Structure formats: C-alpha cells, structure tokens
Amino acid sequence: MADELLDITQAAEFLRVSETSLRRWTNEGRLACLRVGRRRERRFRRNDLMLFMESQPAEVERAISPVRAEFRHHMPIDGLPVALGTHLCGFHEGDAAAAKLGVPFLASGLRPGTACFLLGDEAFRQSIVGGLRRLPTWPEKYAGEGGLVEGDYADSAEAQLERLARLLDDALAAGASAARVLGSTSSFHRKAGAGELRAYEAGFDAQISRRYPVVTLCLYDAVYFSGGDTIAALKLHQDSFAYPPERWLA
C-alpha cells in the first residue's frame, strides 16, 4: 500500500540505496519522512519514496549500490590481492608501528582511478603522510590533486558514516573506480567514545563496505585498547580472517 510506513532498512531496500543516502536526503530536506518514538526514528511512506525516485532519478541511480557478489575485482595491498568490499582490522603497538601497516596500505592505492581516504587525528595523519613522503615512489603531483583526502572523524557514528558515504559518492562521480580507507580507531574513540566506535564498526559493512568498491583498514593500537576491545574488533572485522594474519600486525 502507498500509505504503508517503512523503516529505514526497508526504505533502503525499496530504493536499492544505502541507509546513509536516505539519511542524507532527509537531512537535506529533499526526501520526506516521519519521525516516530522517543528515538525519533525515520519512517517512510512508499508514495513519498516513489515520488522521490520519479522526481530525482539521476540522484537515485547514482546512489544505487553494487551488491557484494558483483565485486569481482581486487586491488593490491602491498602485493596482496584483496577483494573490493573488504573491511579489515590491523593491530599495532604505538604510533610508530601504525605507519608500518598504514603506509603500504595507502601507497599502492595512490594512483589515478583510486581514491584514498586517511581518517584520524592530526598526529596520526602526519605519521602516515610522513611515511608516504619518504617513499621513493611518492606521487607528489597526484596527492596534491586530491588523490589522498585527509580528515578527522565526525562526532558520532551516524555522522561519520554519512560523511564517508558522501566522500565515496563524490569520488565515484568524479571518475574513481575504487577506493581505500585507512582509519585510526583510537582517534575516533577519543573523540566520540567507545559506544560510538562500536556503532560505527557495526554499521560499516551494511552502509559502506558492502555498498561501495572500497577496501578499508581500521587500525587498533594494542597499547591503547584492552584485550576485550581487541576481541570485539575481530568479531566486527571477520573479513580479516580470509588473509594471512601477519599482514595486519605490526
């Protein structure tokens, strides 16, 4: 029925887009929705979704997400073929060791056709970029043209997922065919707290890695996080088990 109310998951399936795209369109006032309950959760009328699809077909078409089964291509990560749509975690001891994982991860992606995103606080980003600049193959001109996009995390899981989806949408619209994301989880933890970090990681597959041609590496500092945090991270990054574990340890 046209008046039937759909929750955000059902609405995303109806349009075949990500929940992040729906949140962005409603936040911008472009797509009507109702807010229900104490948590102000979004509800959508089928009629409103159909009208939006008819009035803005190009926007919907651009946001339609490829399913994971269609990710037939791989990207090399320091010589290791990794399937697009993969969400990995790496563990390091201290800031210096983070560069041992992060620099090779980004270095092989700094080329035309691949968008690279570096997320974390300023100290983390400087450590990674410093390592990249010391490489003999550092593509200064390409990085200067926006091939490497740096930034800190947003203040919440929802805001960060929306921000990353926008960046990926823009990169793909500009001609990129793939992307890679490197992030410092301790940076996000310090900024938003443990609960928001867990929410971000728990929602990442459904909203980002299974919907975009991207490989993501989330770095966990073993000095900063507890053993329990490490176990939780592994549970939320089961893609990591498909690859040699020593590749994600430093």
C-alpha positions in Angstrom: 0.0 0.0 0.0 1.2 3.5 -0.8 0.5 4.7 2.8 2.4 1.9 4.4 5.2 3.1 6.6 8.7 1.6 6.1 11.6 1.8 8.4 14.9 3.0 7.1 16.2 -0.5 6.3 13.1 -1.4 4.3 13.1 2.0 2.5 16.8 1.5 1.6 15.9 -1.9 0.1 13.0 -0.5 -1.7 15.1 2.1 -3.5 18.2 -0.2 -3.6 20.4 2.5 -2.0 22.2 2.8 1.3 20.7 3.9 4.6 23.3 6.6 4.6 21.9 8.1 1.3 18.4 8.1 2.8 19.7 9.9 6.0 21.5 12.5 3.8 18.4 13.1 1.6 16.1 13.5 4.6 18.6 15.8 6.5 18.8 18.0 3.4 15.0 18.2 3.2 14.9 16.5 -0.2 13.0 13.3 0.9 10.0 13.4 3.2 10.0 11.2 6.3 8.2 10.9 9.6 9.9 10.8 13.0 8.5 8.4 15.5 9.1 7.4 19.1 11.5 8.8 21.7 14.4 8.0 19.4 12.9 9.9 16.5 13.5 7.1 14.1 12.8 7.7 10.5 9.7 6.2 8.8 8.9 6.5 5.1 5.7 6.3 3.0 6.0 4.2 -0.1 4.3 7.0 -2.0 7.0 9.5 -1.0 9.8 7.1 -2.0 8.2 6.6 -5.4 7.8 10.3 -5.9 11.4 10.9 -5.0 12.5 8.2 -7.4 10.5 9.7 -10.2 11.5 13.3 -9.5 15.2 12.7 -9.0 16.1 9.6 -11.0 19.7 10.6 -11.6 20.3 11.0 -7.9 18.8 7.6 -7.1 20.7 5.9 -9.9 24.0 7.4 -8.7 23.3 6.1 -5.2 22.3 2.6 -6.2 24.8 0.3 -4.6 26.5 -2.7 -6.1 26.0 -5.8 -4.1 29.0 -7.7 -2.7 28.5 -10.5 -5.3 29.3 -8.0 -8.0 32.7 -7.1 -6.5 34.6 -9.3 -8.9 37.8 -7.2 -8.8 40.6 -6.9 -6.4 43.1 -4.3 -5.5 46.7 -4.9 -4.5 47.6 -4.1 -0.9 51.4 -4.2 -0.8 51.4 -7.0 -3.3 48.5 -8.9 -1.7 45.3 -9.1 -3.8 42.3 -8.0 -1.6 38.7 -8.1 -2.8 36.8 -4.9 -3.1 34.3 -4.6 -0.4 36.7 -5.9 2.3 36.6 -4.5 5.8 39.9 -5.3 7.6 41.4 -4.5 11.0 45.0 -4.3 11.9 46.8 -4.2 15.2 49.9 -2.2 16.1 51.8 -1.2 19.2 52.2 2.5 19.4 52.1 5.3 16.8 55.3 4.4 15.0 54.1 0.9 14.3 50.9 2.2 12.8 52.9 3.6 9.9 54.2 0.1 9.1 50.7 -1.0 8.3 49.2 2.2 7.1 51.8 3.4 4.7 52.0 0.3 2.5 48.2 0.1 2.5 47.8 3.6 1.1 51.0 3.7 -1.1 49.8 1.1 -3.6 46.5 3.0 -4.0 47.9 6.4 -4.8 47.3 6.3 -8.5 44.7 7.6 -11.0 41.4 5.9 -10.7 41.7 5.1 -7.0 40.5 7.5 -4.2 42.3 7.2 -0.9 41.0 8.5 2.4 43.1 8.9 5.6 41.0 9.3 8.8 42.3 10.2 12.2 43.6 12.9 14.4 46.4 15.2 13.2 49.2 13.3 14.8 48.1 10.1 13.2 47.7 11.6 9.8 51.1 13.3 10.0 52.7 10.0 10.9 51.2 8.3 7.8 51.8 11.1 5.4 55.3 11.5 6.7 55.9 7.8 5.9 54.4 8.2 2.4 56.6 11.2 1.6 59.7 9.2 2.5 58.9 6.6 -0.2 60.9 7.0 -3.5 57.6 6.4 -5.4 55.6 9.1 -3.5 53.4 10.7 -6.2 53.5 14.3 -5.1 51.6 15.7 -8.0 48.8 13.1 -7.7 48.4 13.6 -4.0 48.3 17.4 -4.5 45.4 17.0 -6.9 43.3 15.4 -4.2 44.1 11.7 -4.6 44.7 11.5 -0.9 41.9 13.0 1.2 42.7 13.6 4.9 40.3 14.4 7.7 39.4 13.7 11.3 36.3 11.8 12.4 32.9 13.2 13.0 31.4 13.3 16.5 29.1 10.3 16.1 28.9 7.0 14.2 25.9 8.2 12.1 27.6 11.4 11.1 30.8 9.7 10.2 29.1 7.0 8.1 27.2 9.8 6.3 30.3 11.8 5.8 32.2 8.8 4.4 29.4 7.9 2.1 29.3 11.4 0.7 33.1 11.3 0.1 32.8 8.0 -1.7 29.8 9.2 -3.8 31.8 12.2 -4.8 34.9 10.2 -5.7 32.9 7.7 -7.8 31.0 10.6 -9.6 34.4 12.2 -10.3 35.6 9.1 -12.1 37.2 6.9 -9.5 36.6 3.2 -10.0 37.7 2.1 -6.5 38.7 3.5 -3.1 40.6 2.6 0.0 40.1 3.9 3.5 42.6 3.9 6.3 41.4 4.9 9.8 42.7 5.2 13.3 40.1 3.8 15.7 41.8 5.3 18.8 41.3 8.7 17.2 37.6 8.1 16.9 37.4 6.5 20.4 39.0 9.6 22.0 36.7 11.9 20.1 33.3 10.1 20.3 33.7 7.3 22.9 33.5 3.6 23.0 29.8 3.3 22.2 30.1 5.4 19.0 33.1 3.5 17.9 31.3 0.2 18.2 28.2 1.6 16.4 30.5 2.8 13.6 32.2 -0.5 13.1 28.9 -2.4 13.5 27.2 -0.4 10.8 30.2 -0.1 8.5 29.7 -3.3 6.4 26.0 -2.6 5.7 26.4 1.1 4.9 29.9 1.3 3.4 32.0 -1.8 2.6 29.2 -3.9 1.1 27.8 -1.0 -0.9 31.0 0.6 -2.4 34.0 -0.7 -4.3 36.3 0.1 -1.3 38.8 -1.7 0.8 39.1 -0.4 4.4 41.7 -1.0 7.1 40.8 0.1 10.6 43.9 0.3 12.8 43.7 -0.6 16.5 46.5 0.4 18.9 47.1 -2.6 21.2 48.7 -0.2 23.7 45.5 1.9 23.8 42.8 -0.7 23.7 42.1 -3.5 26.1 42.1 -7.2 25.3 38.3 -7.2 25.3 38.3 -4.3 22.8 40.6 -6.5 20.6 38.2 -9.4 20.6 35.3 -7.2 19.8 37.2 -5.7 16.9 38.0 -9.1 15.5 34.3 -10.0 15.6 33.4 -6.9 13.6 36.1 -7.5 11.0 35.7 -11.1 10.0 37.0 -10.3 6.5 40.5 -10.2 8.1 40.4 -14.0 8.6 40.5 -14.6 4.8 44.1 -13.2 4.7 47.4 -14.1 6.3 47.1 -12.6 9.9 50.7 -11.4 9.9 49.8 -8.9 7.2 47.7 -6.9 9.7 50.1 -7.0 12.6 52.9 -4.5 13.5 
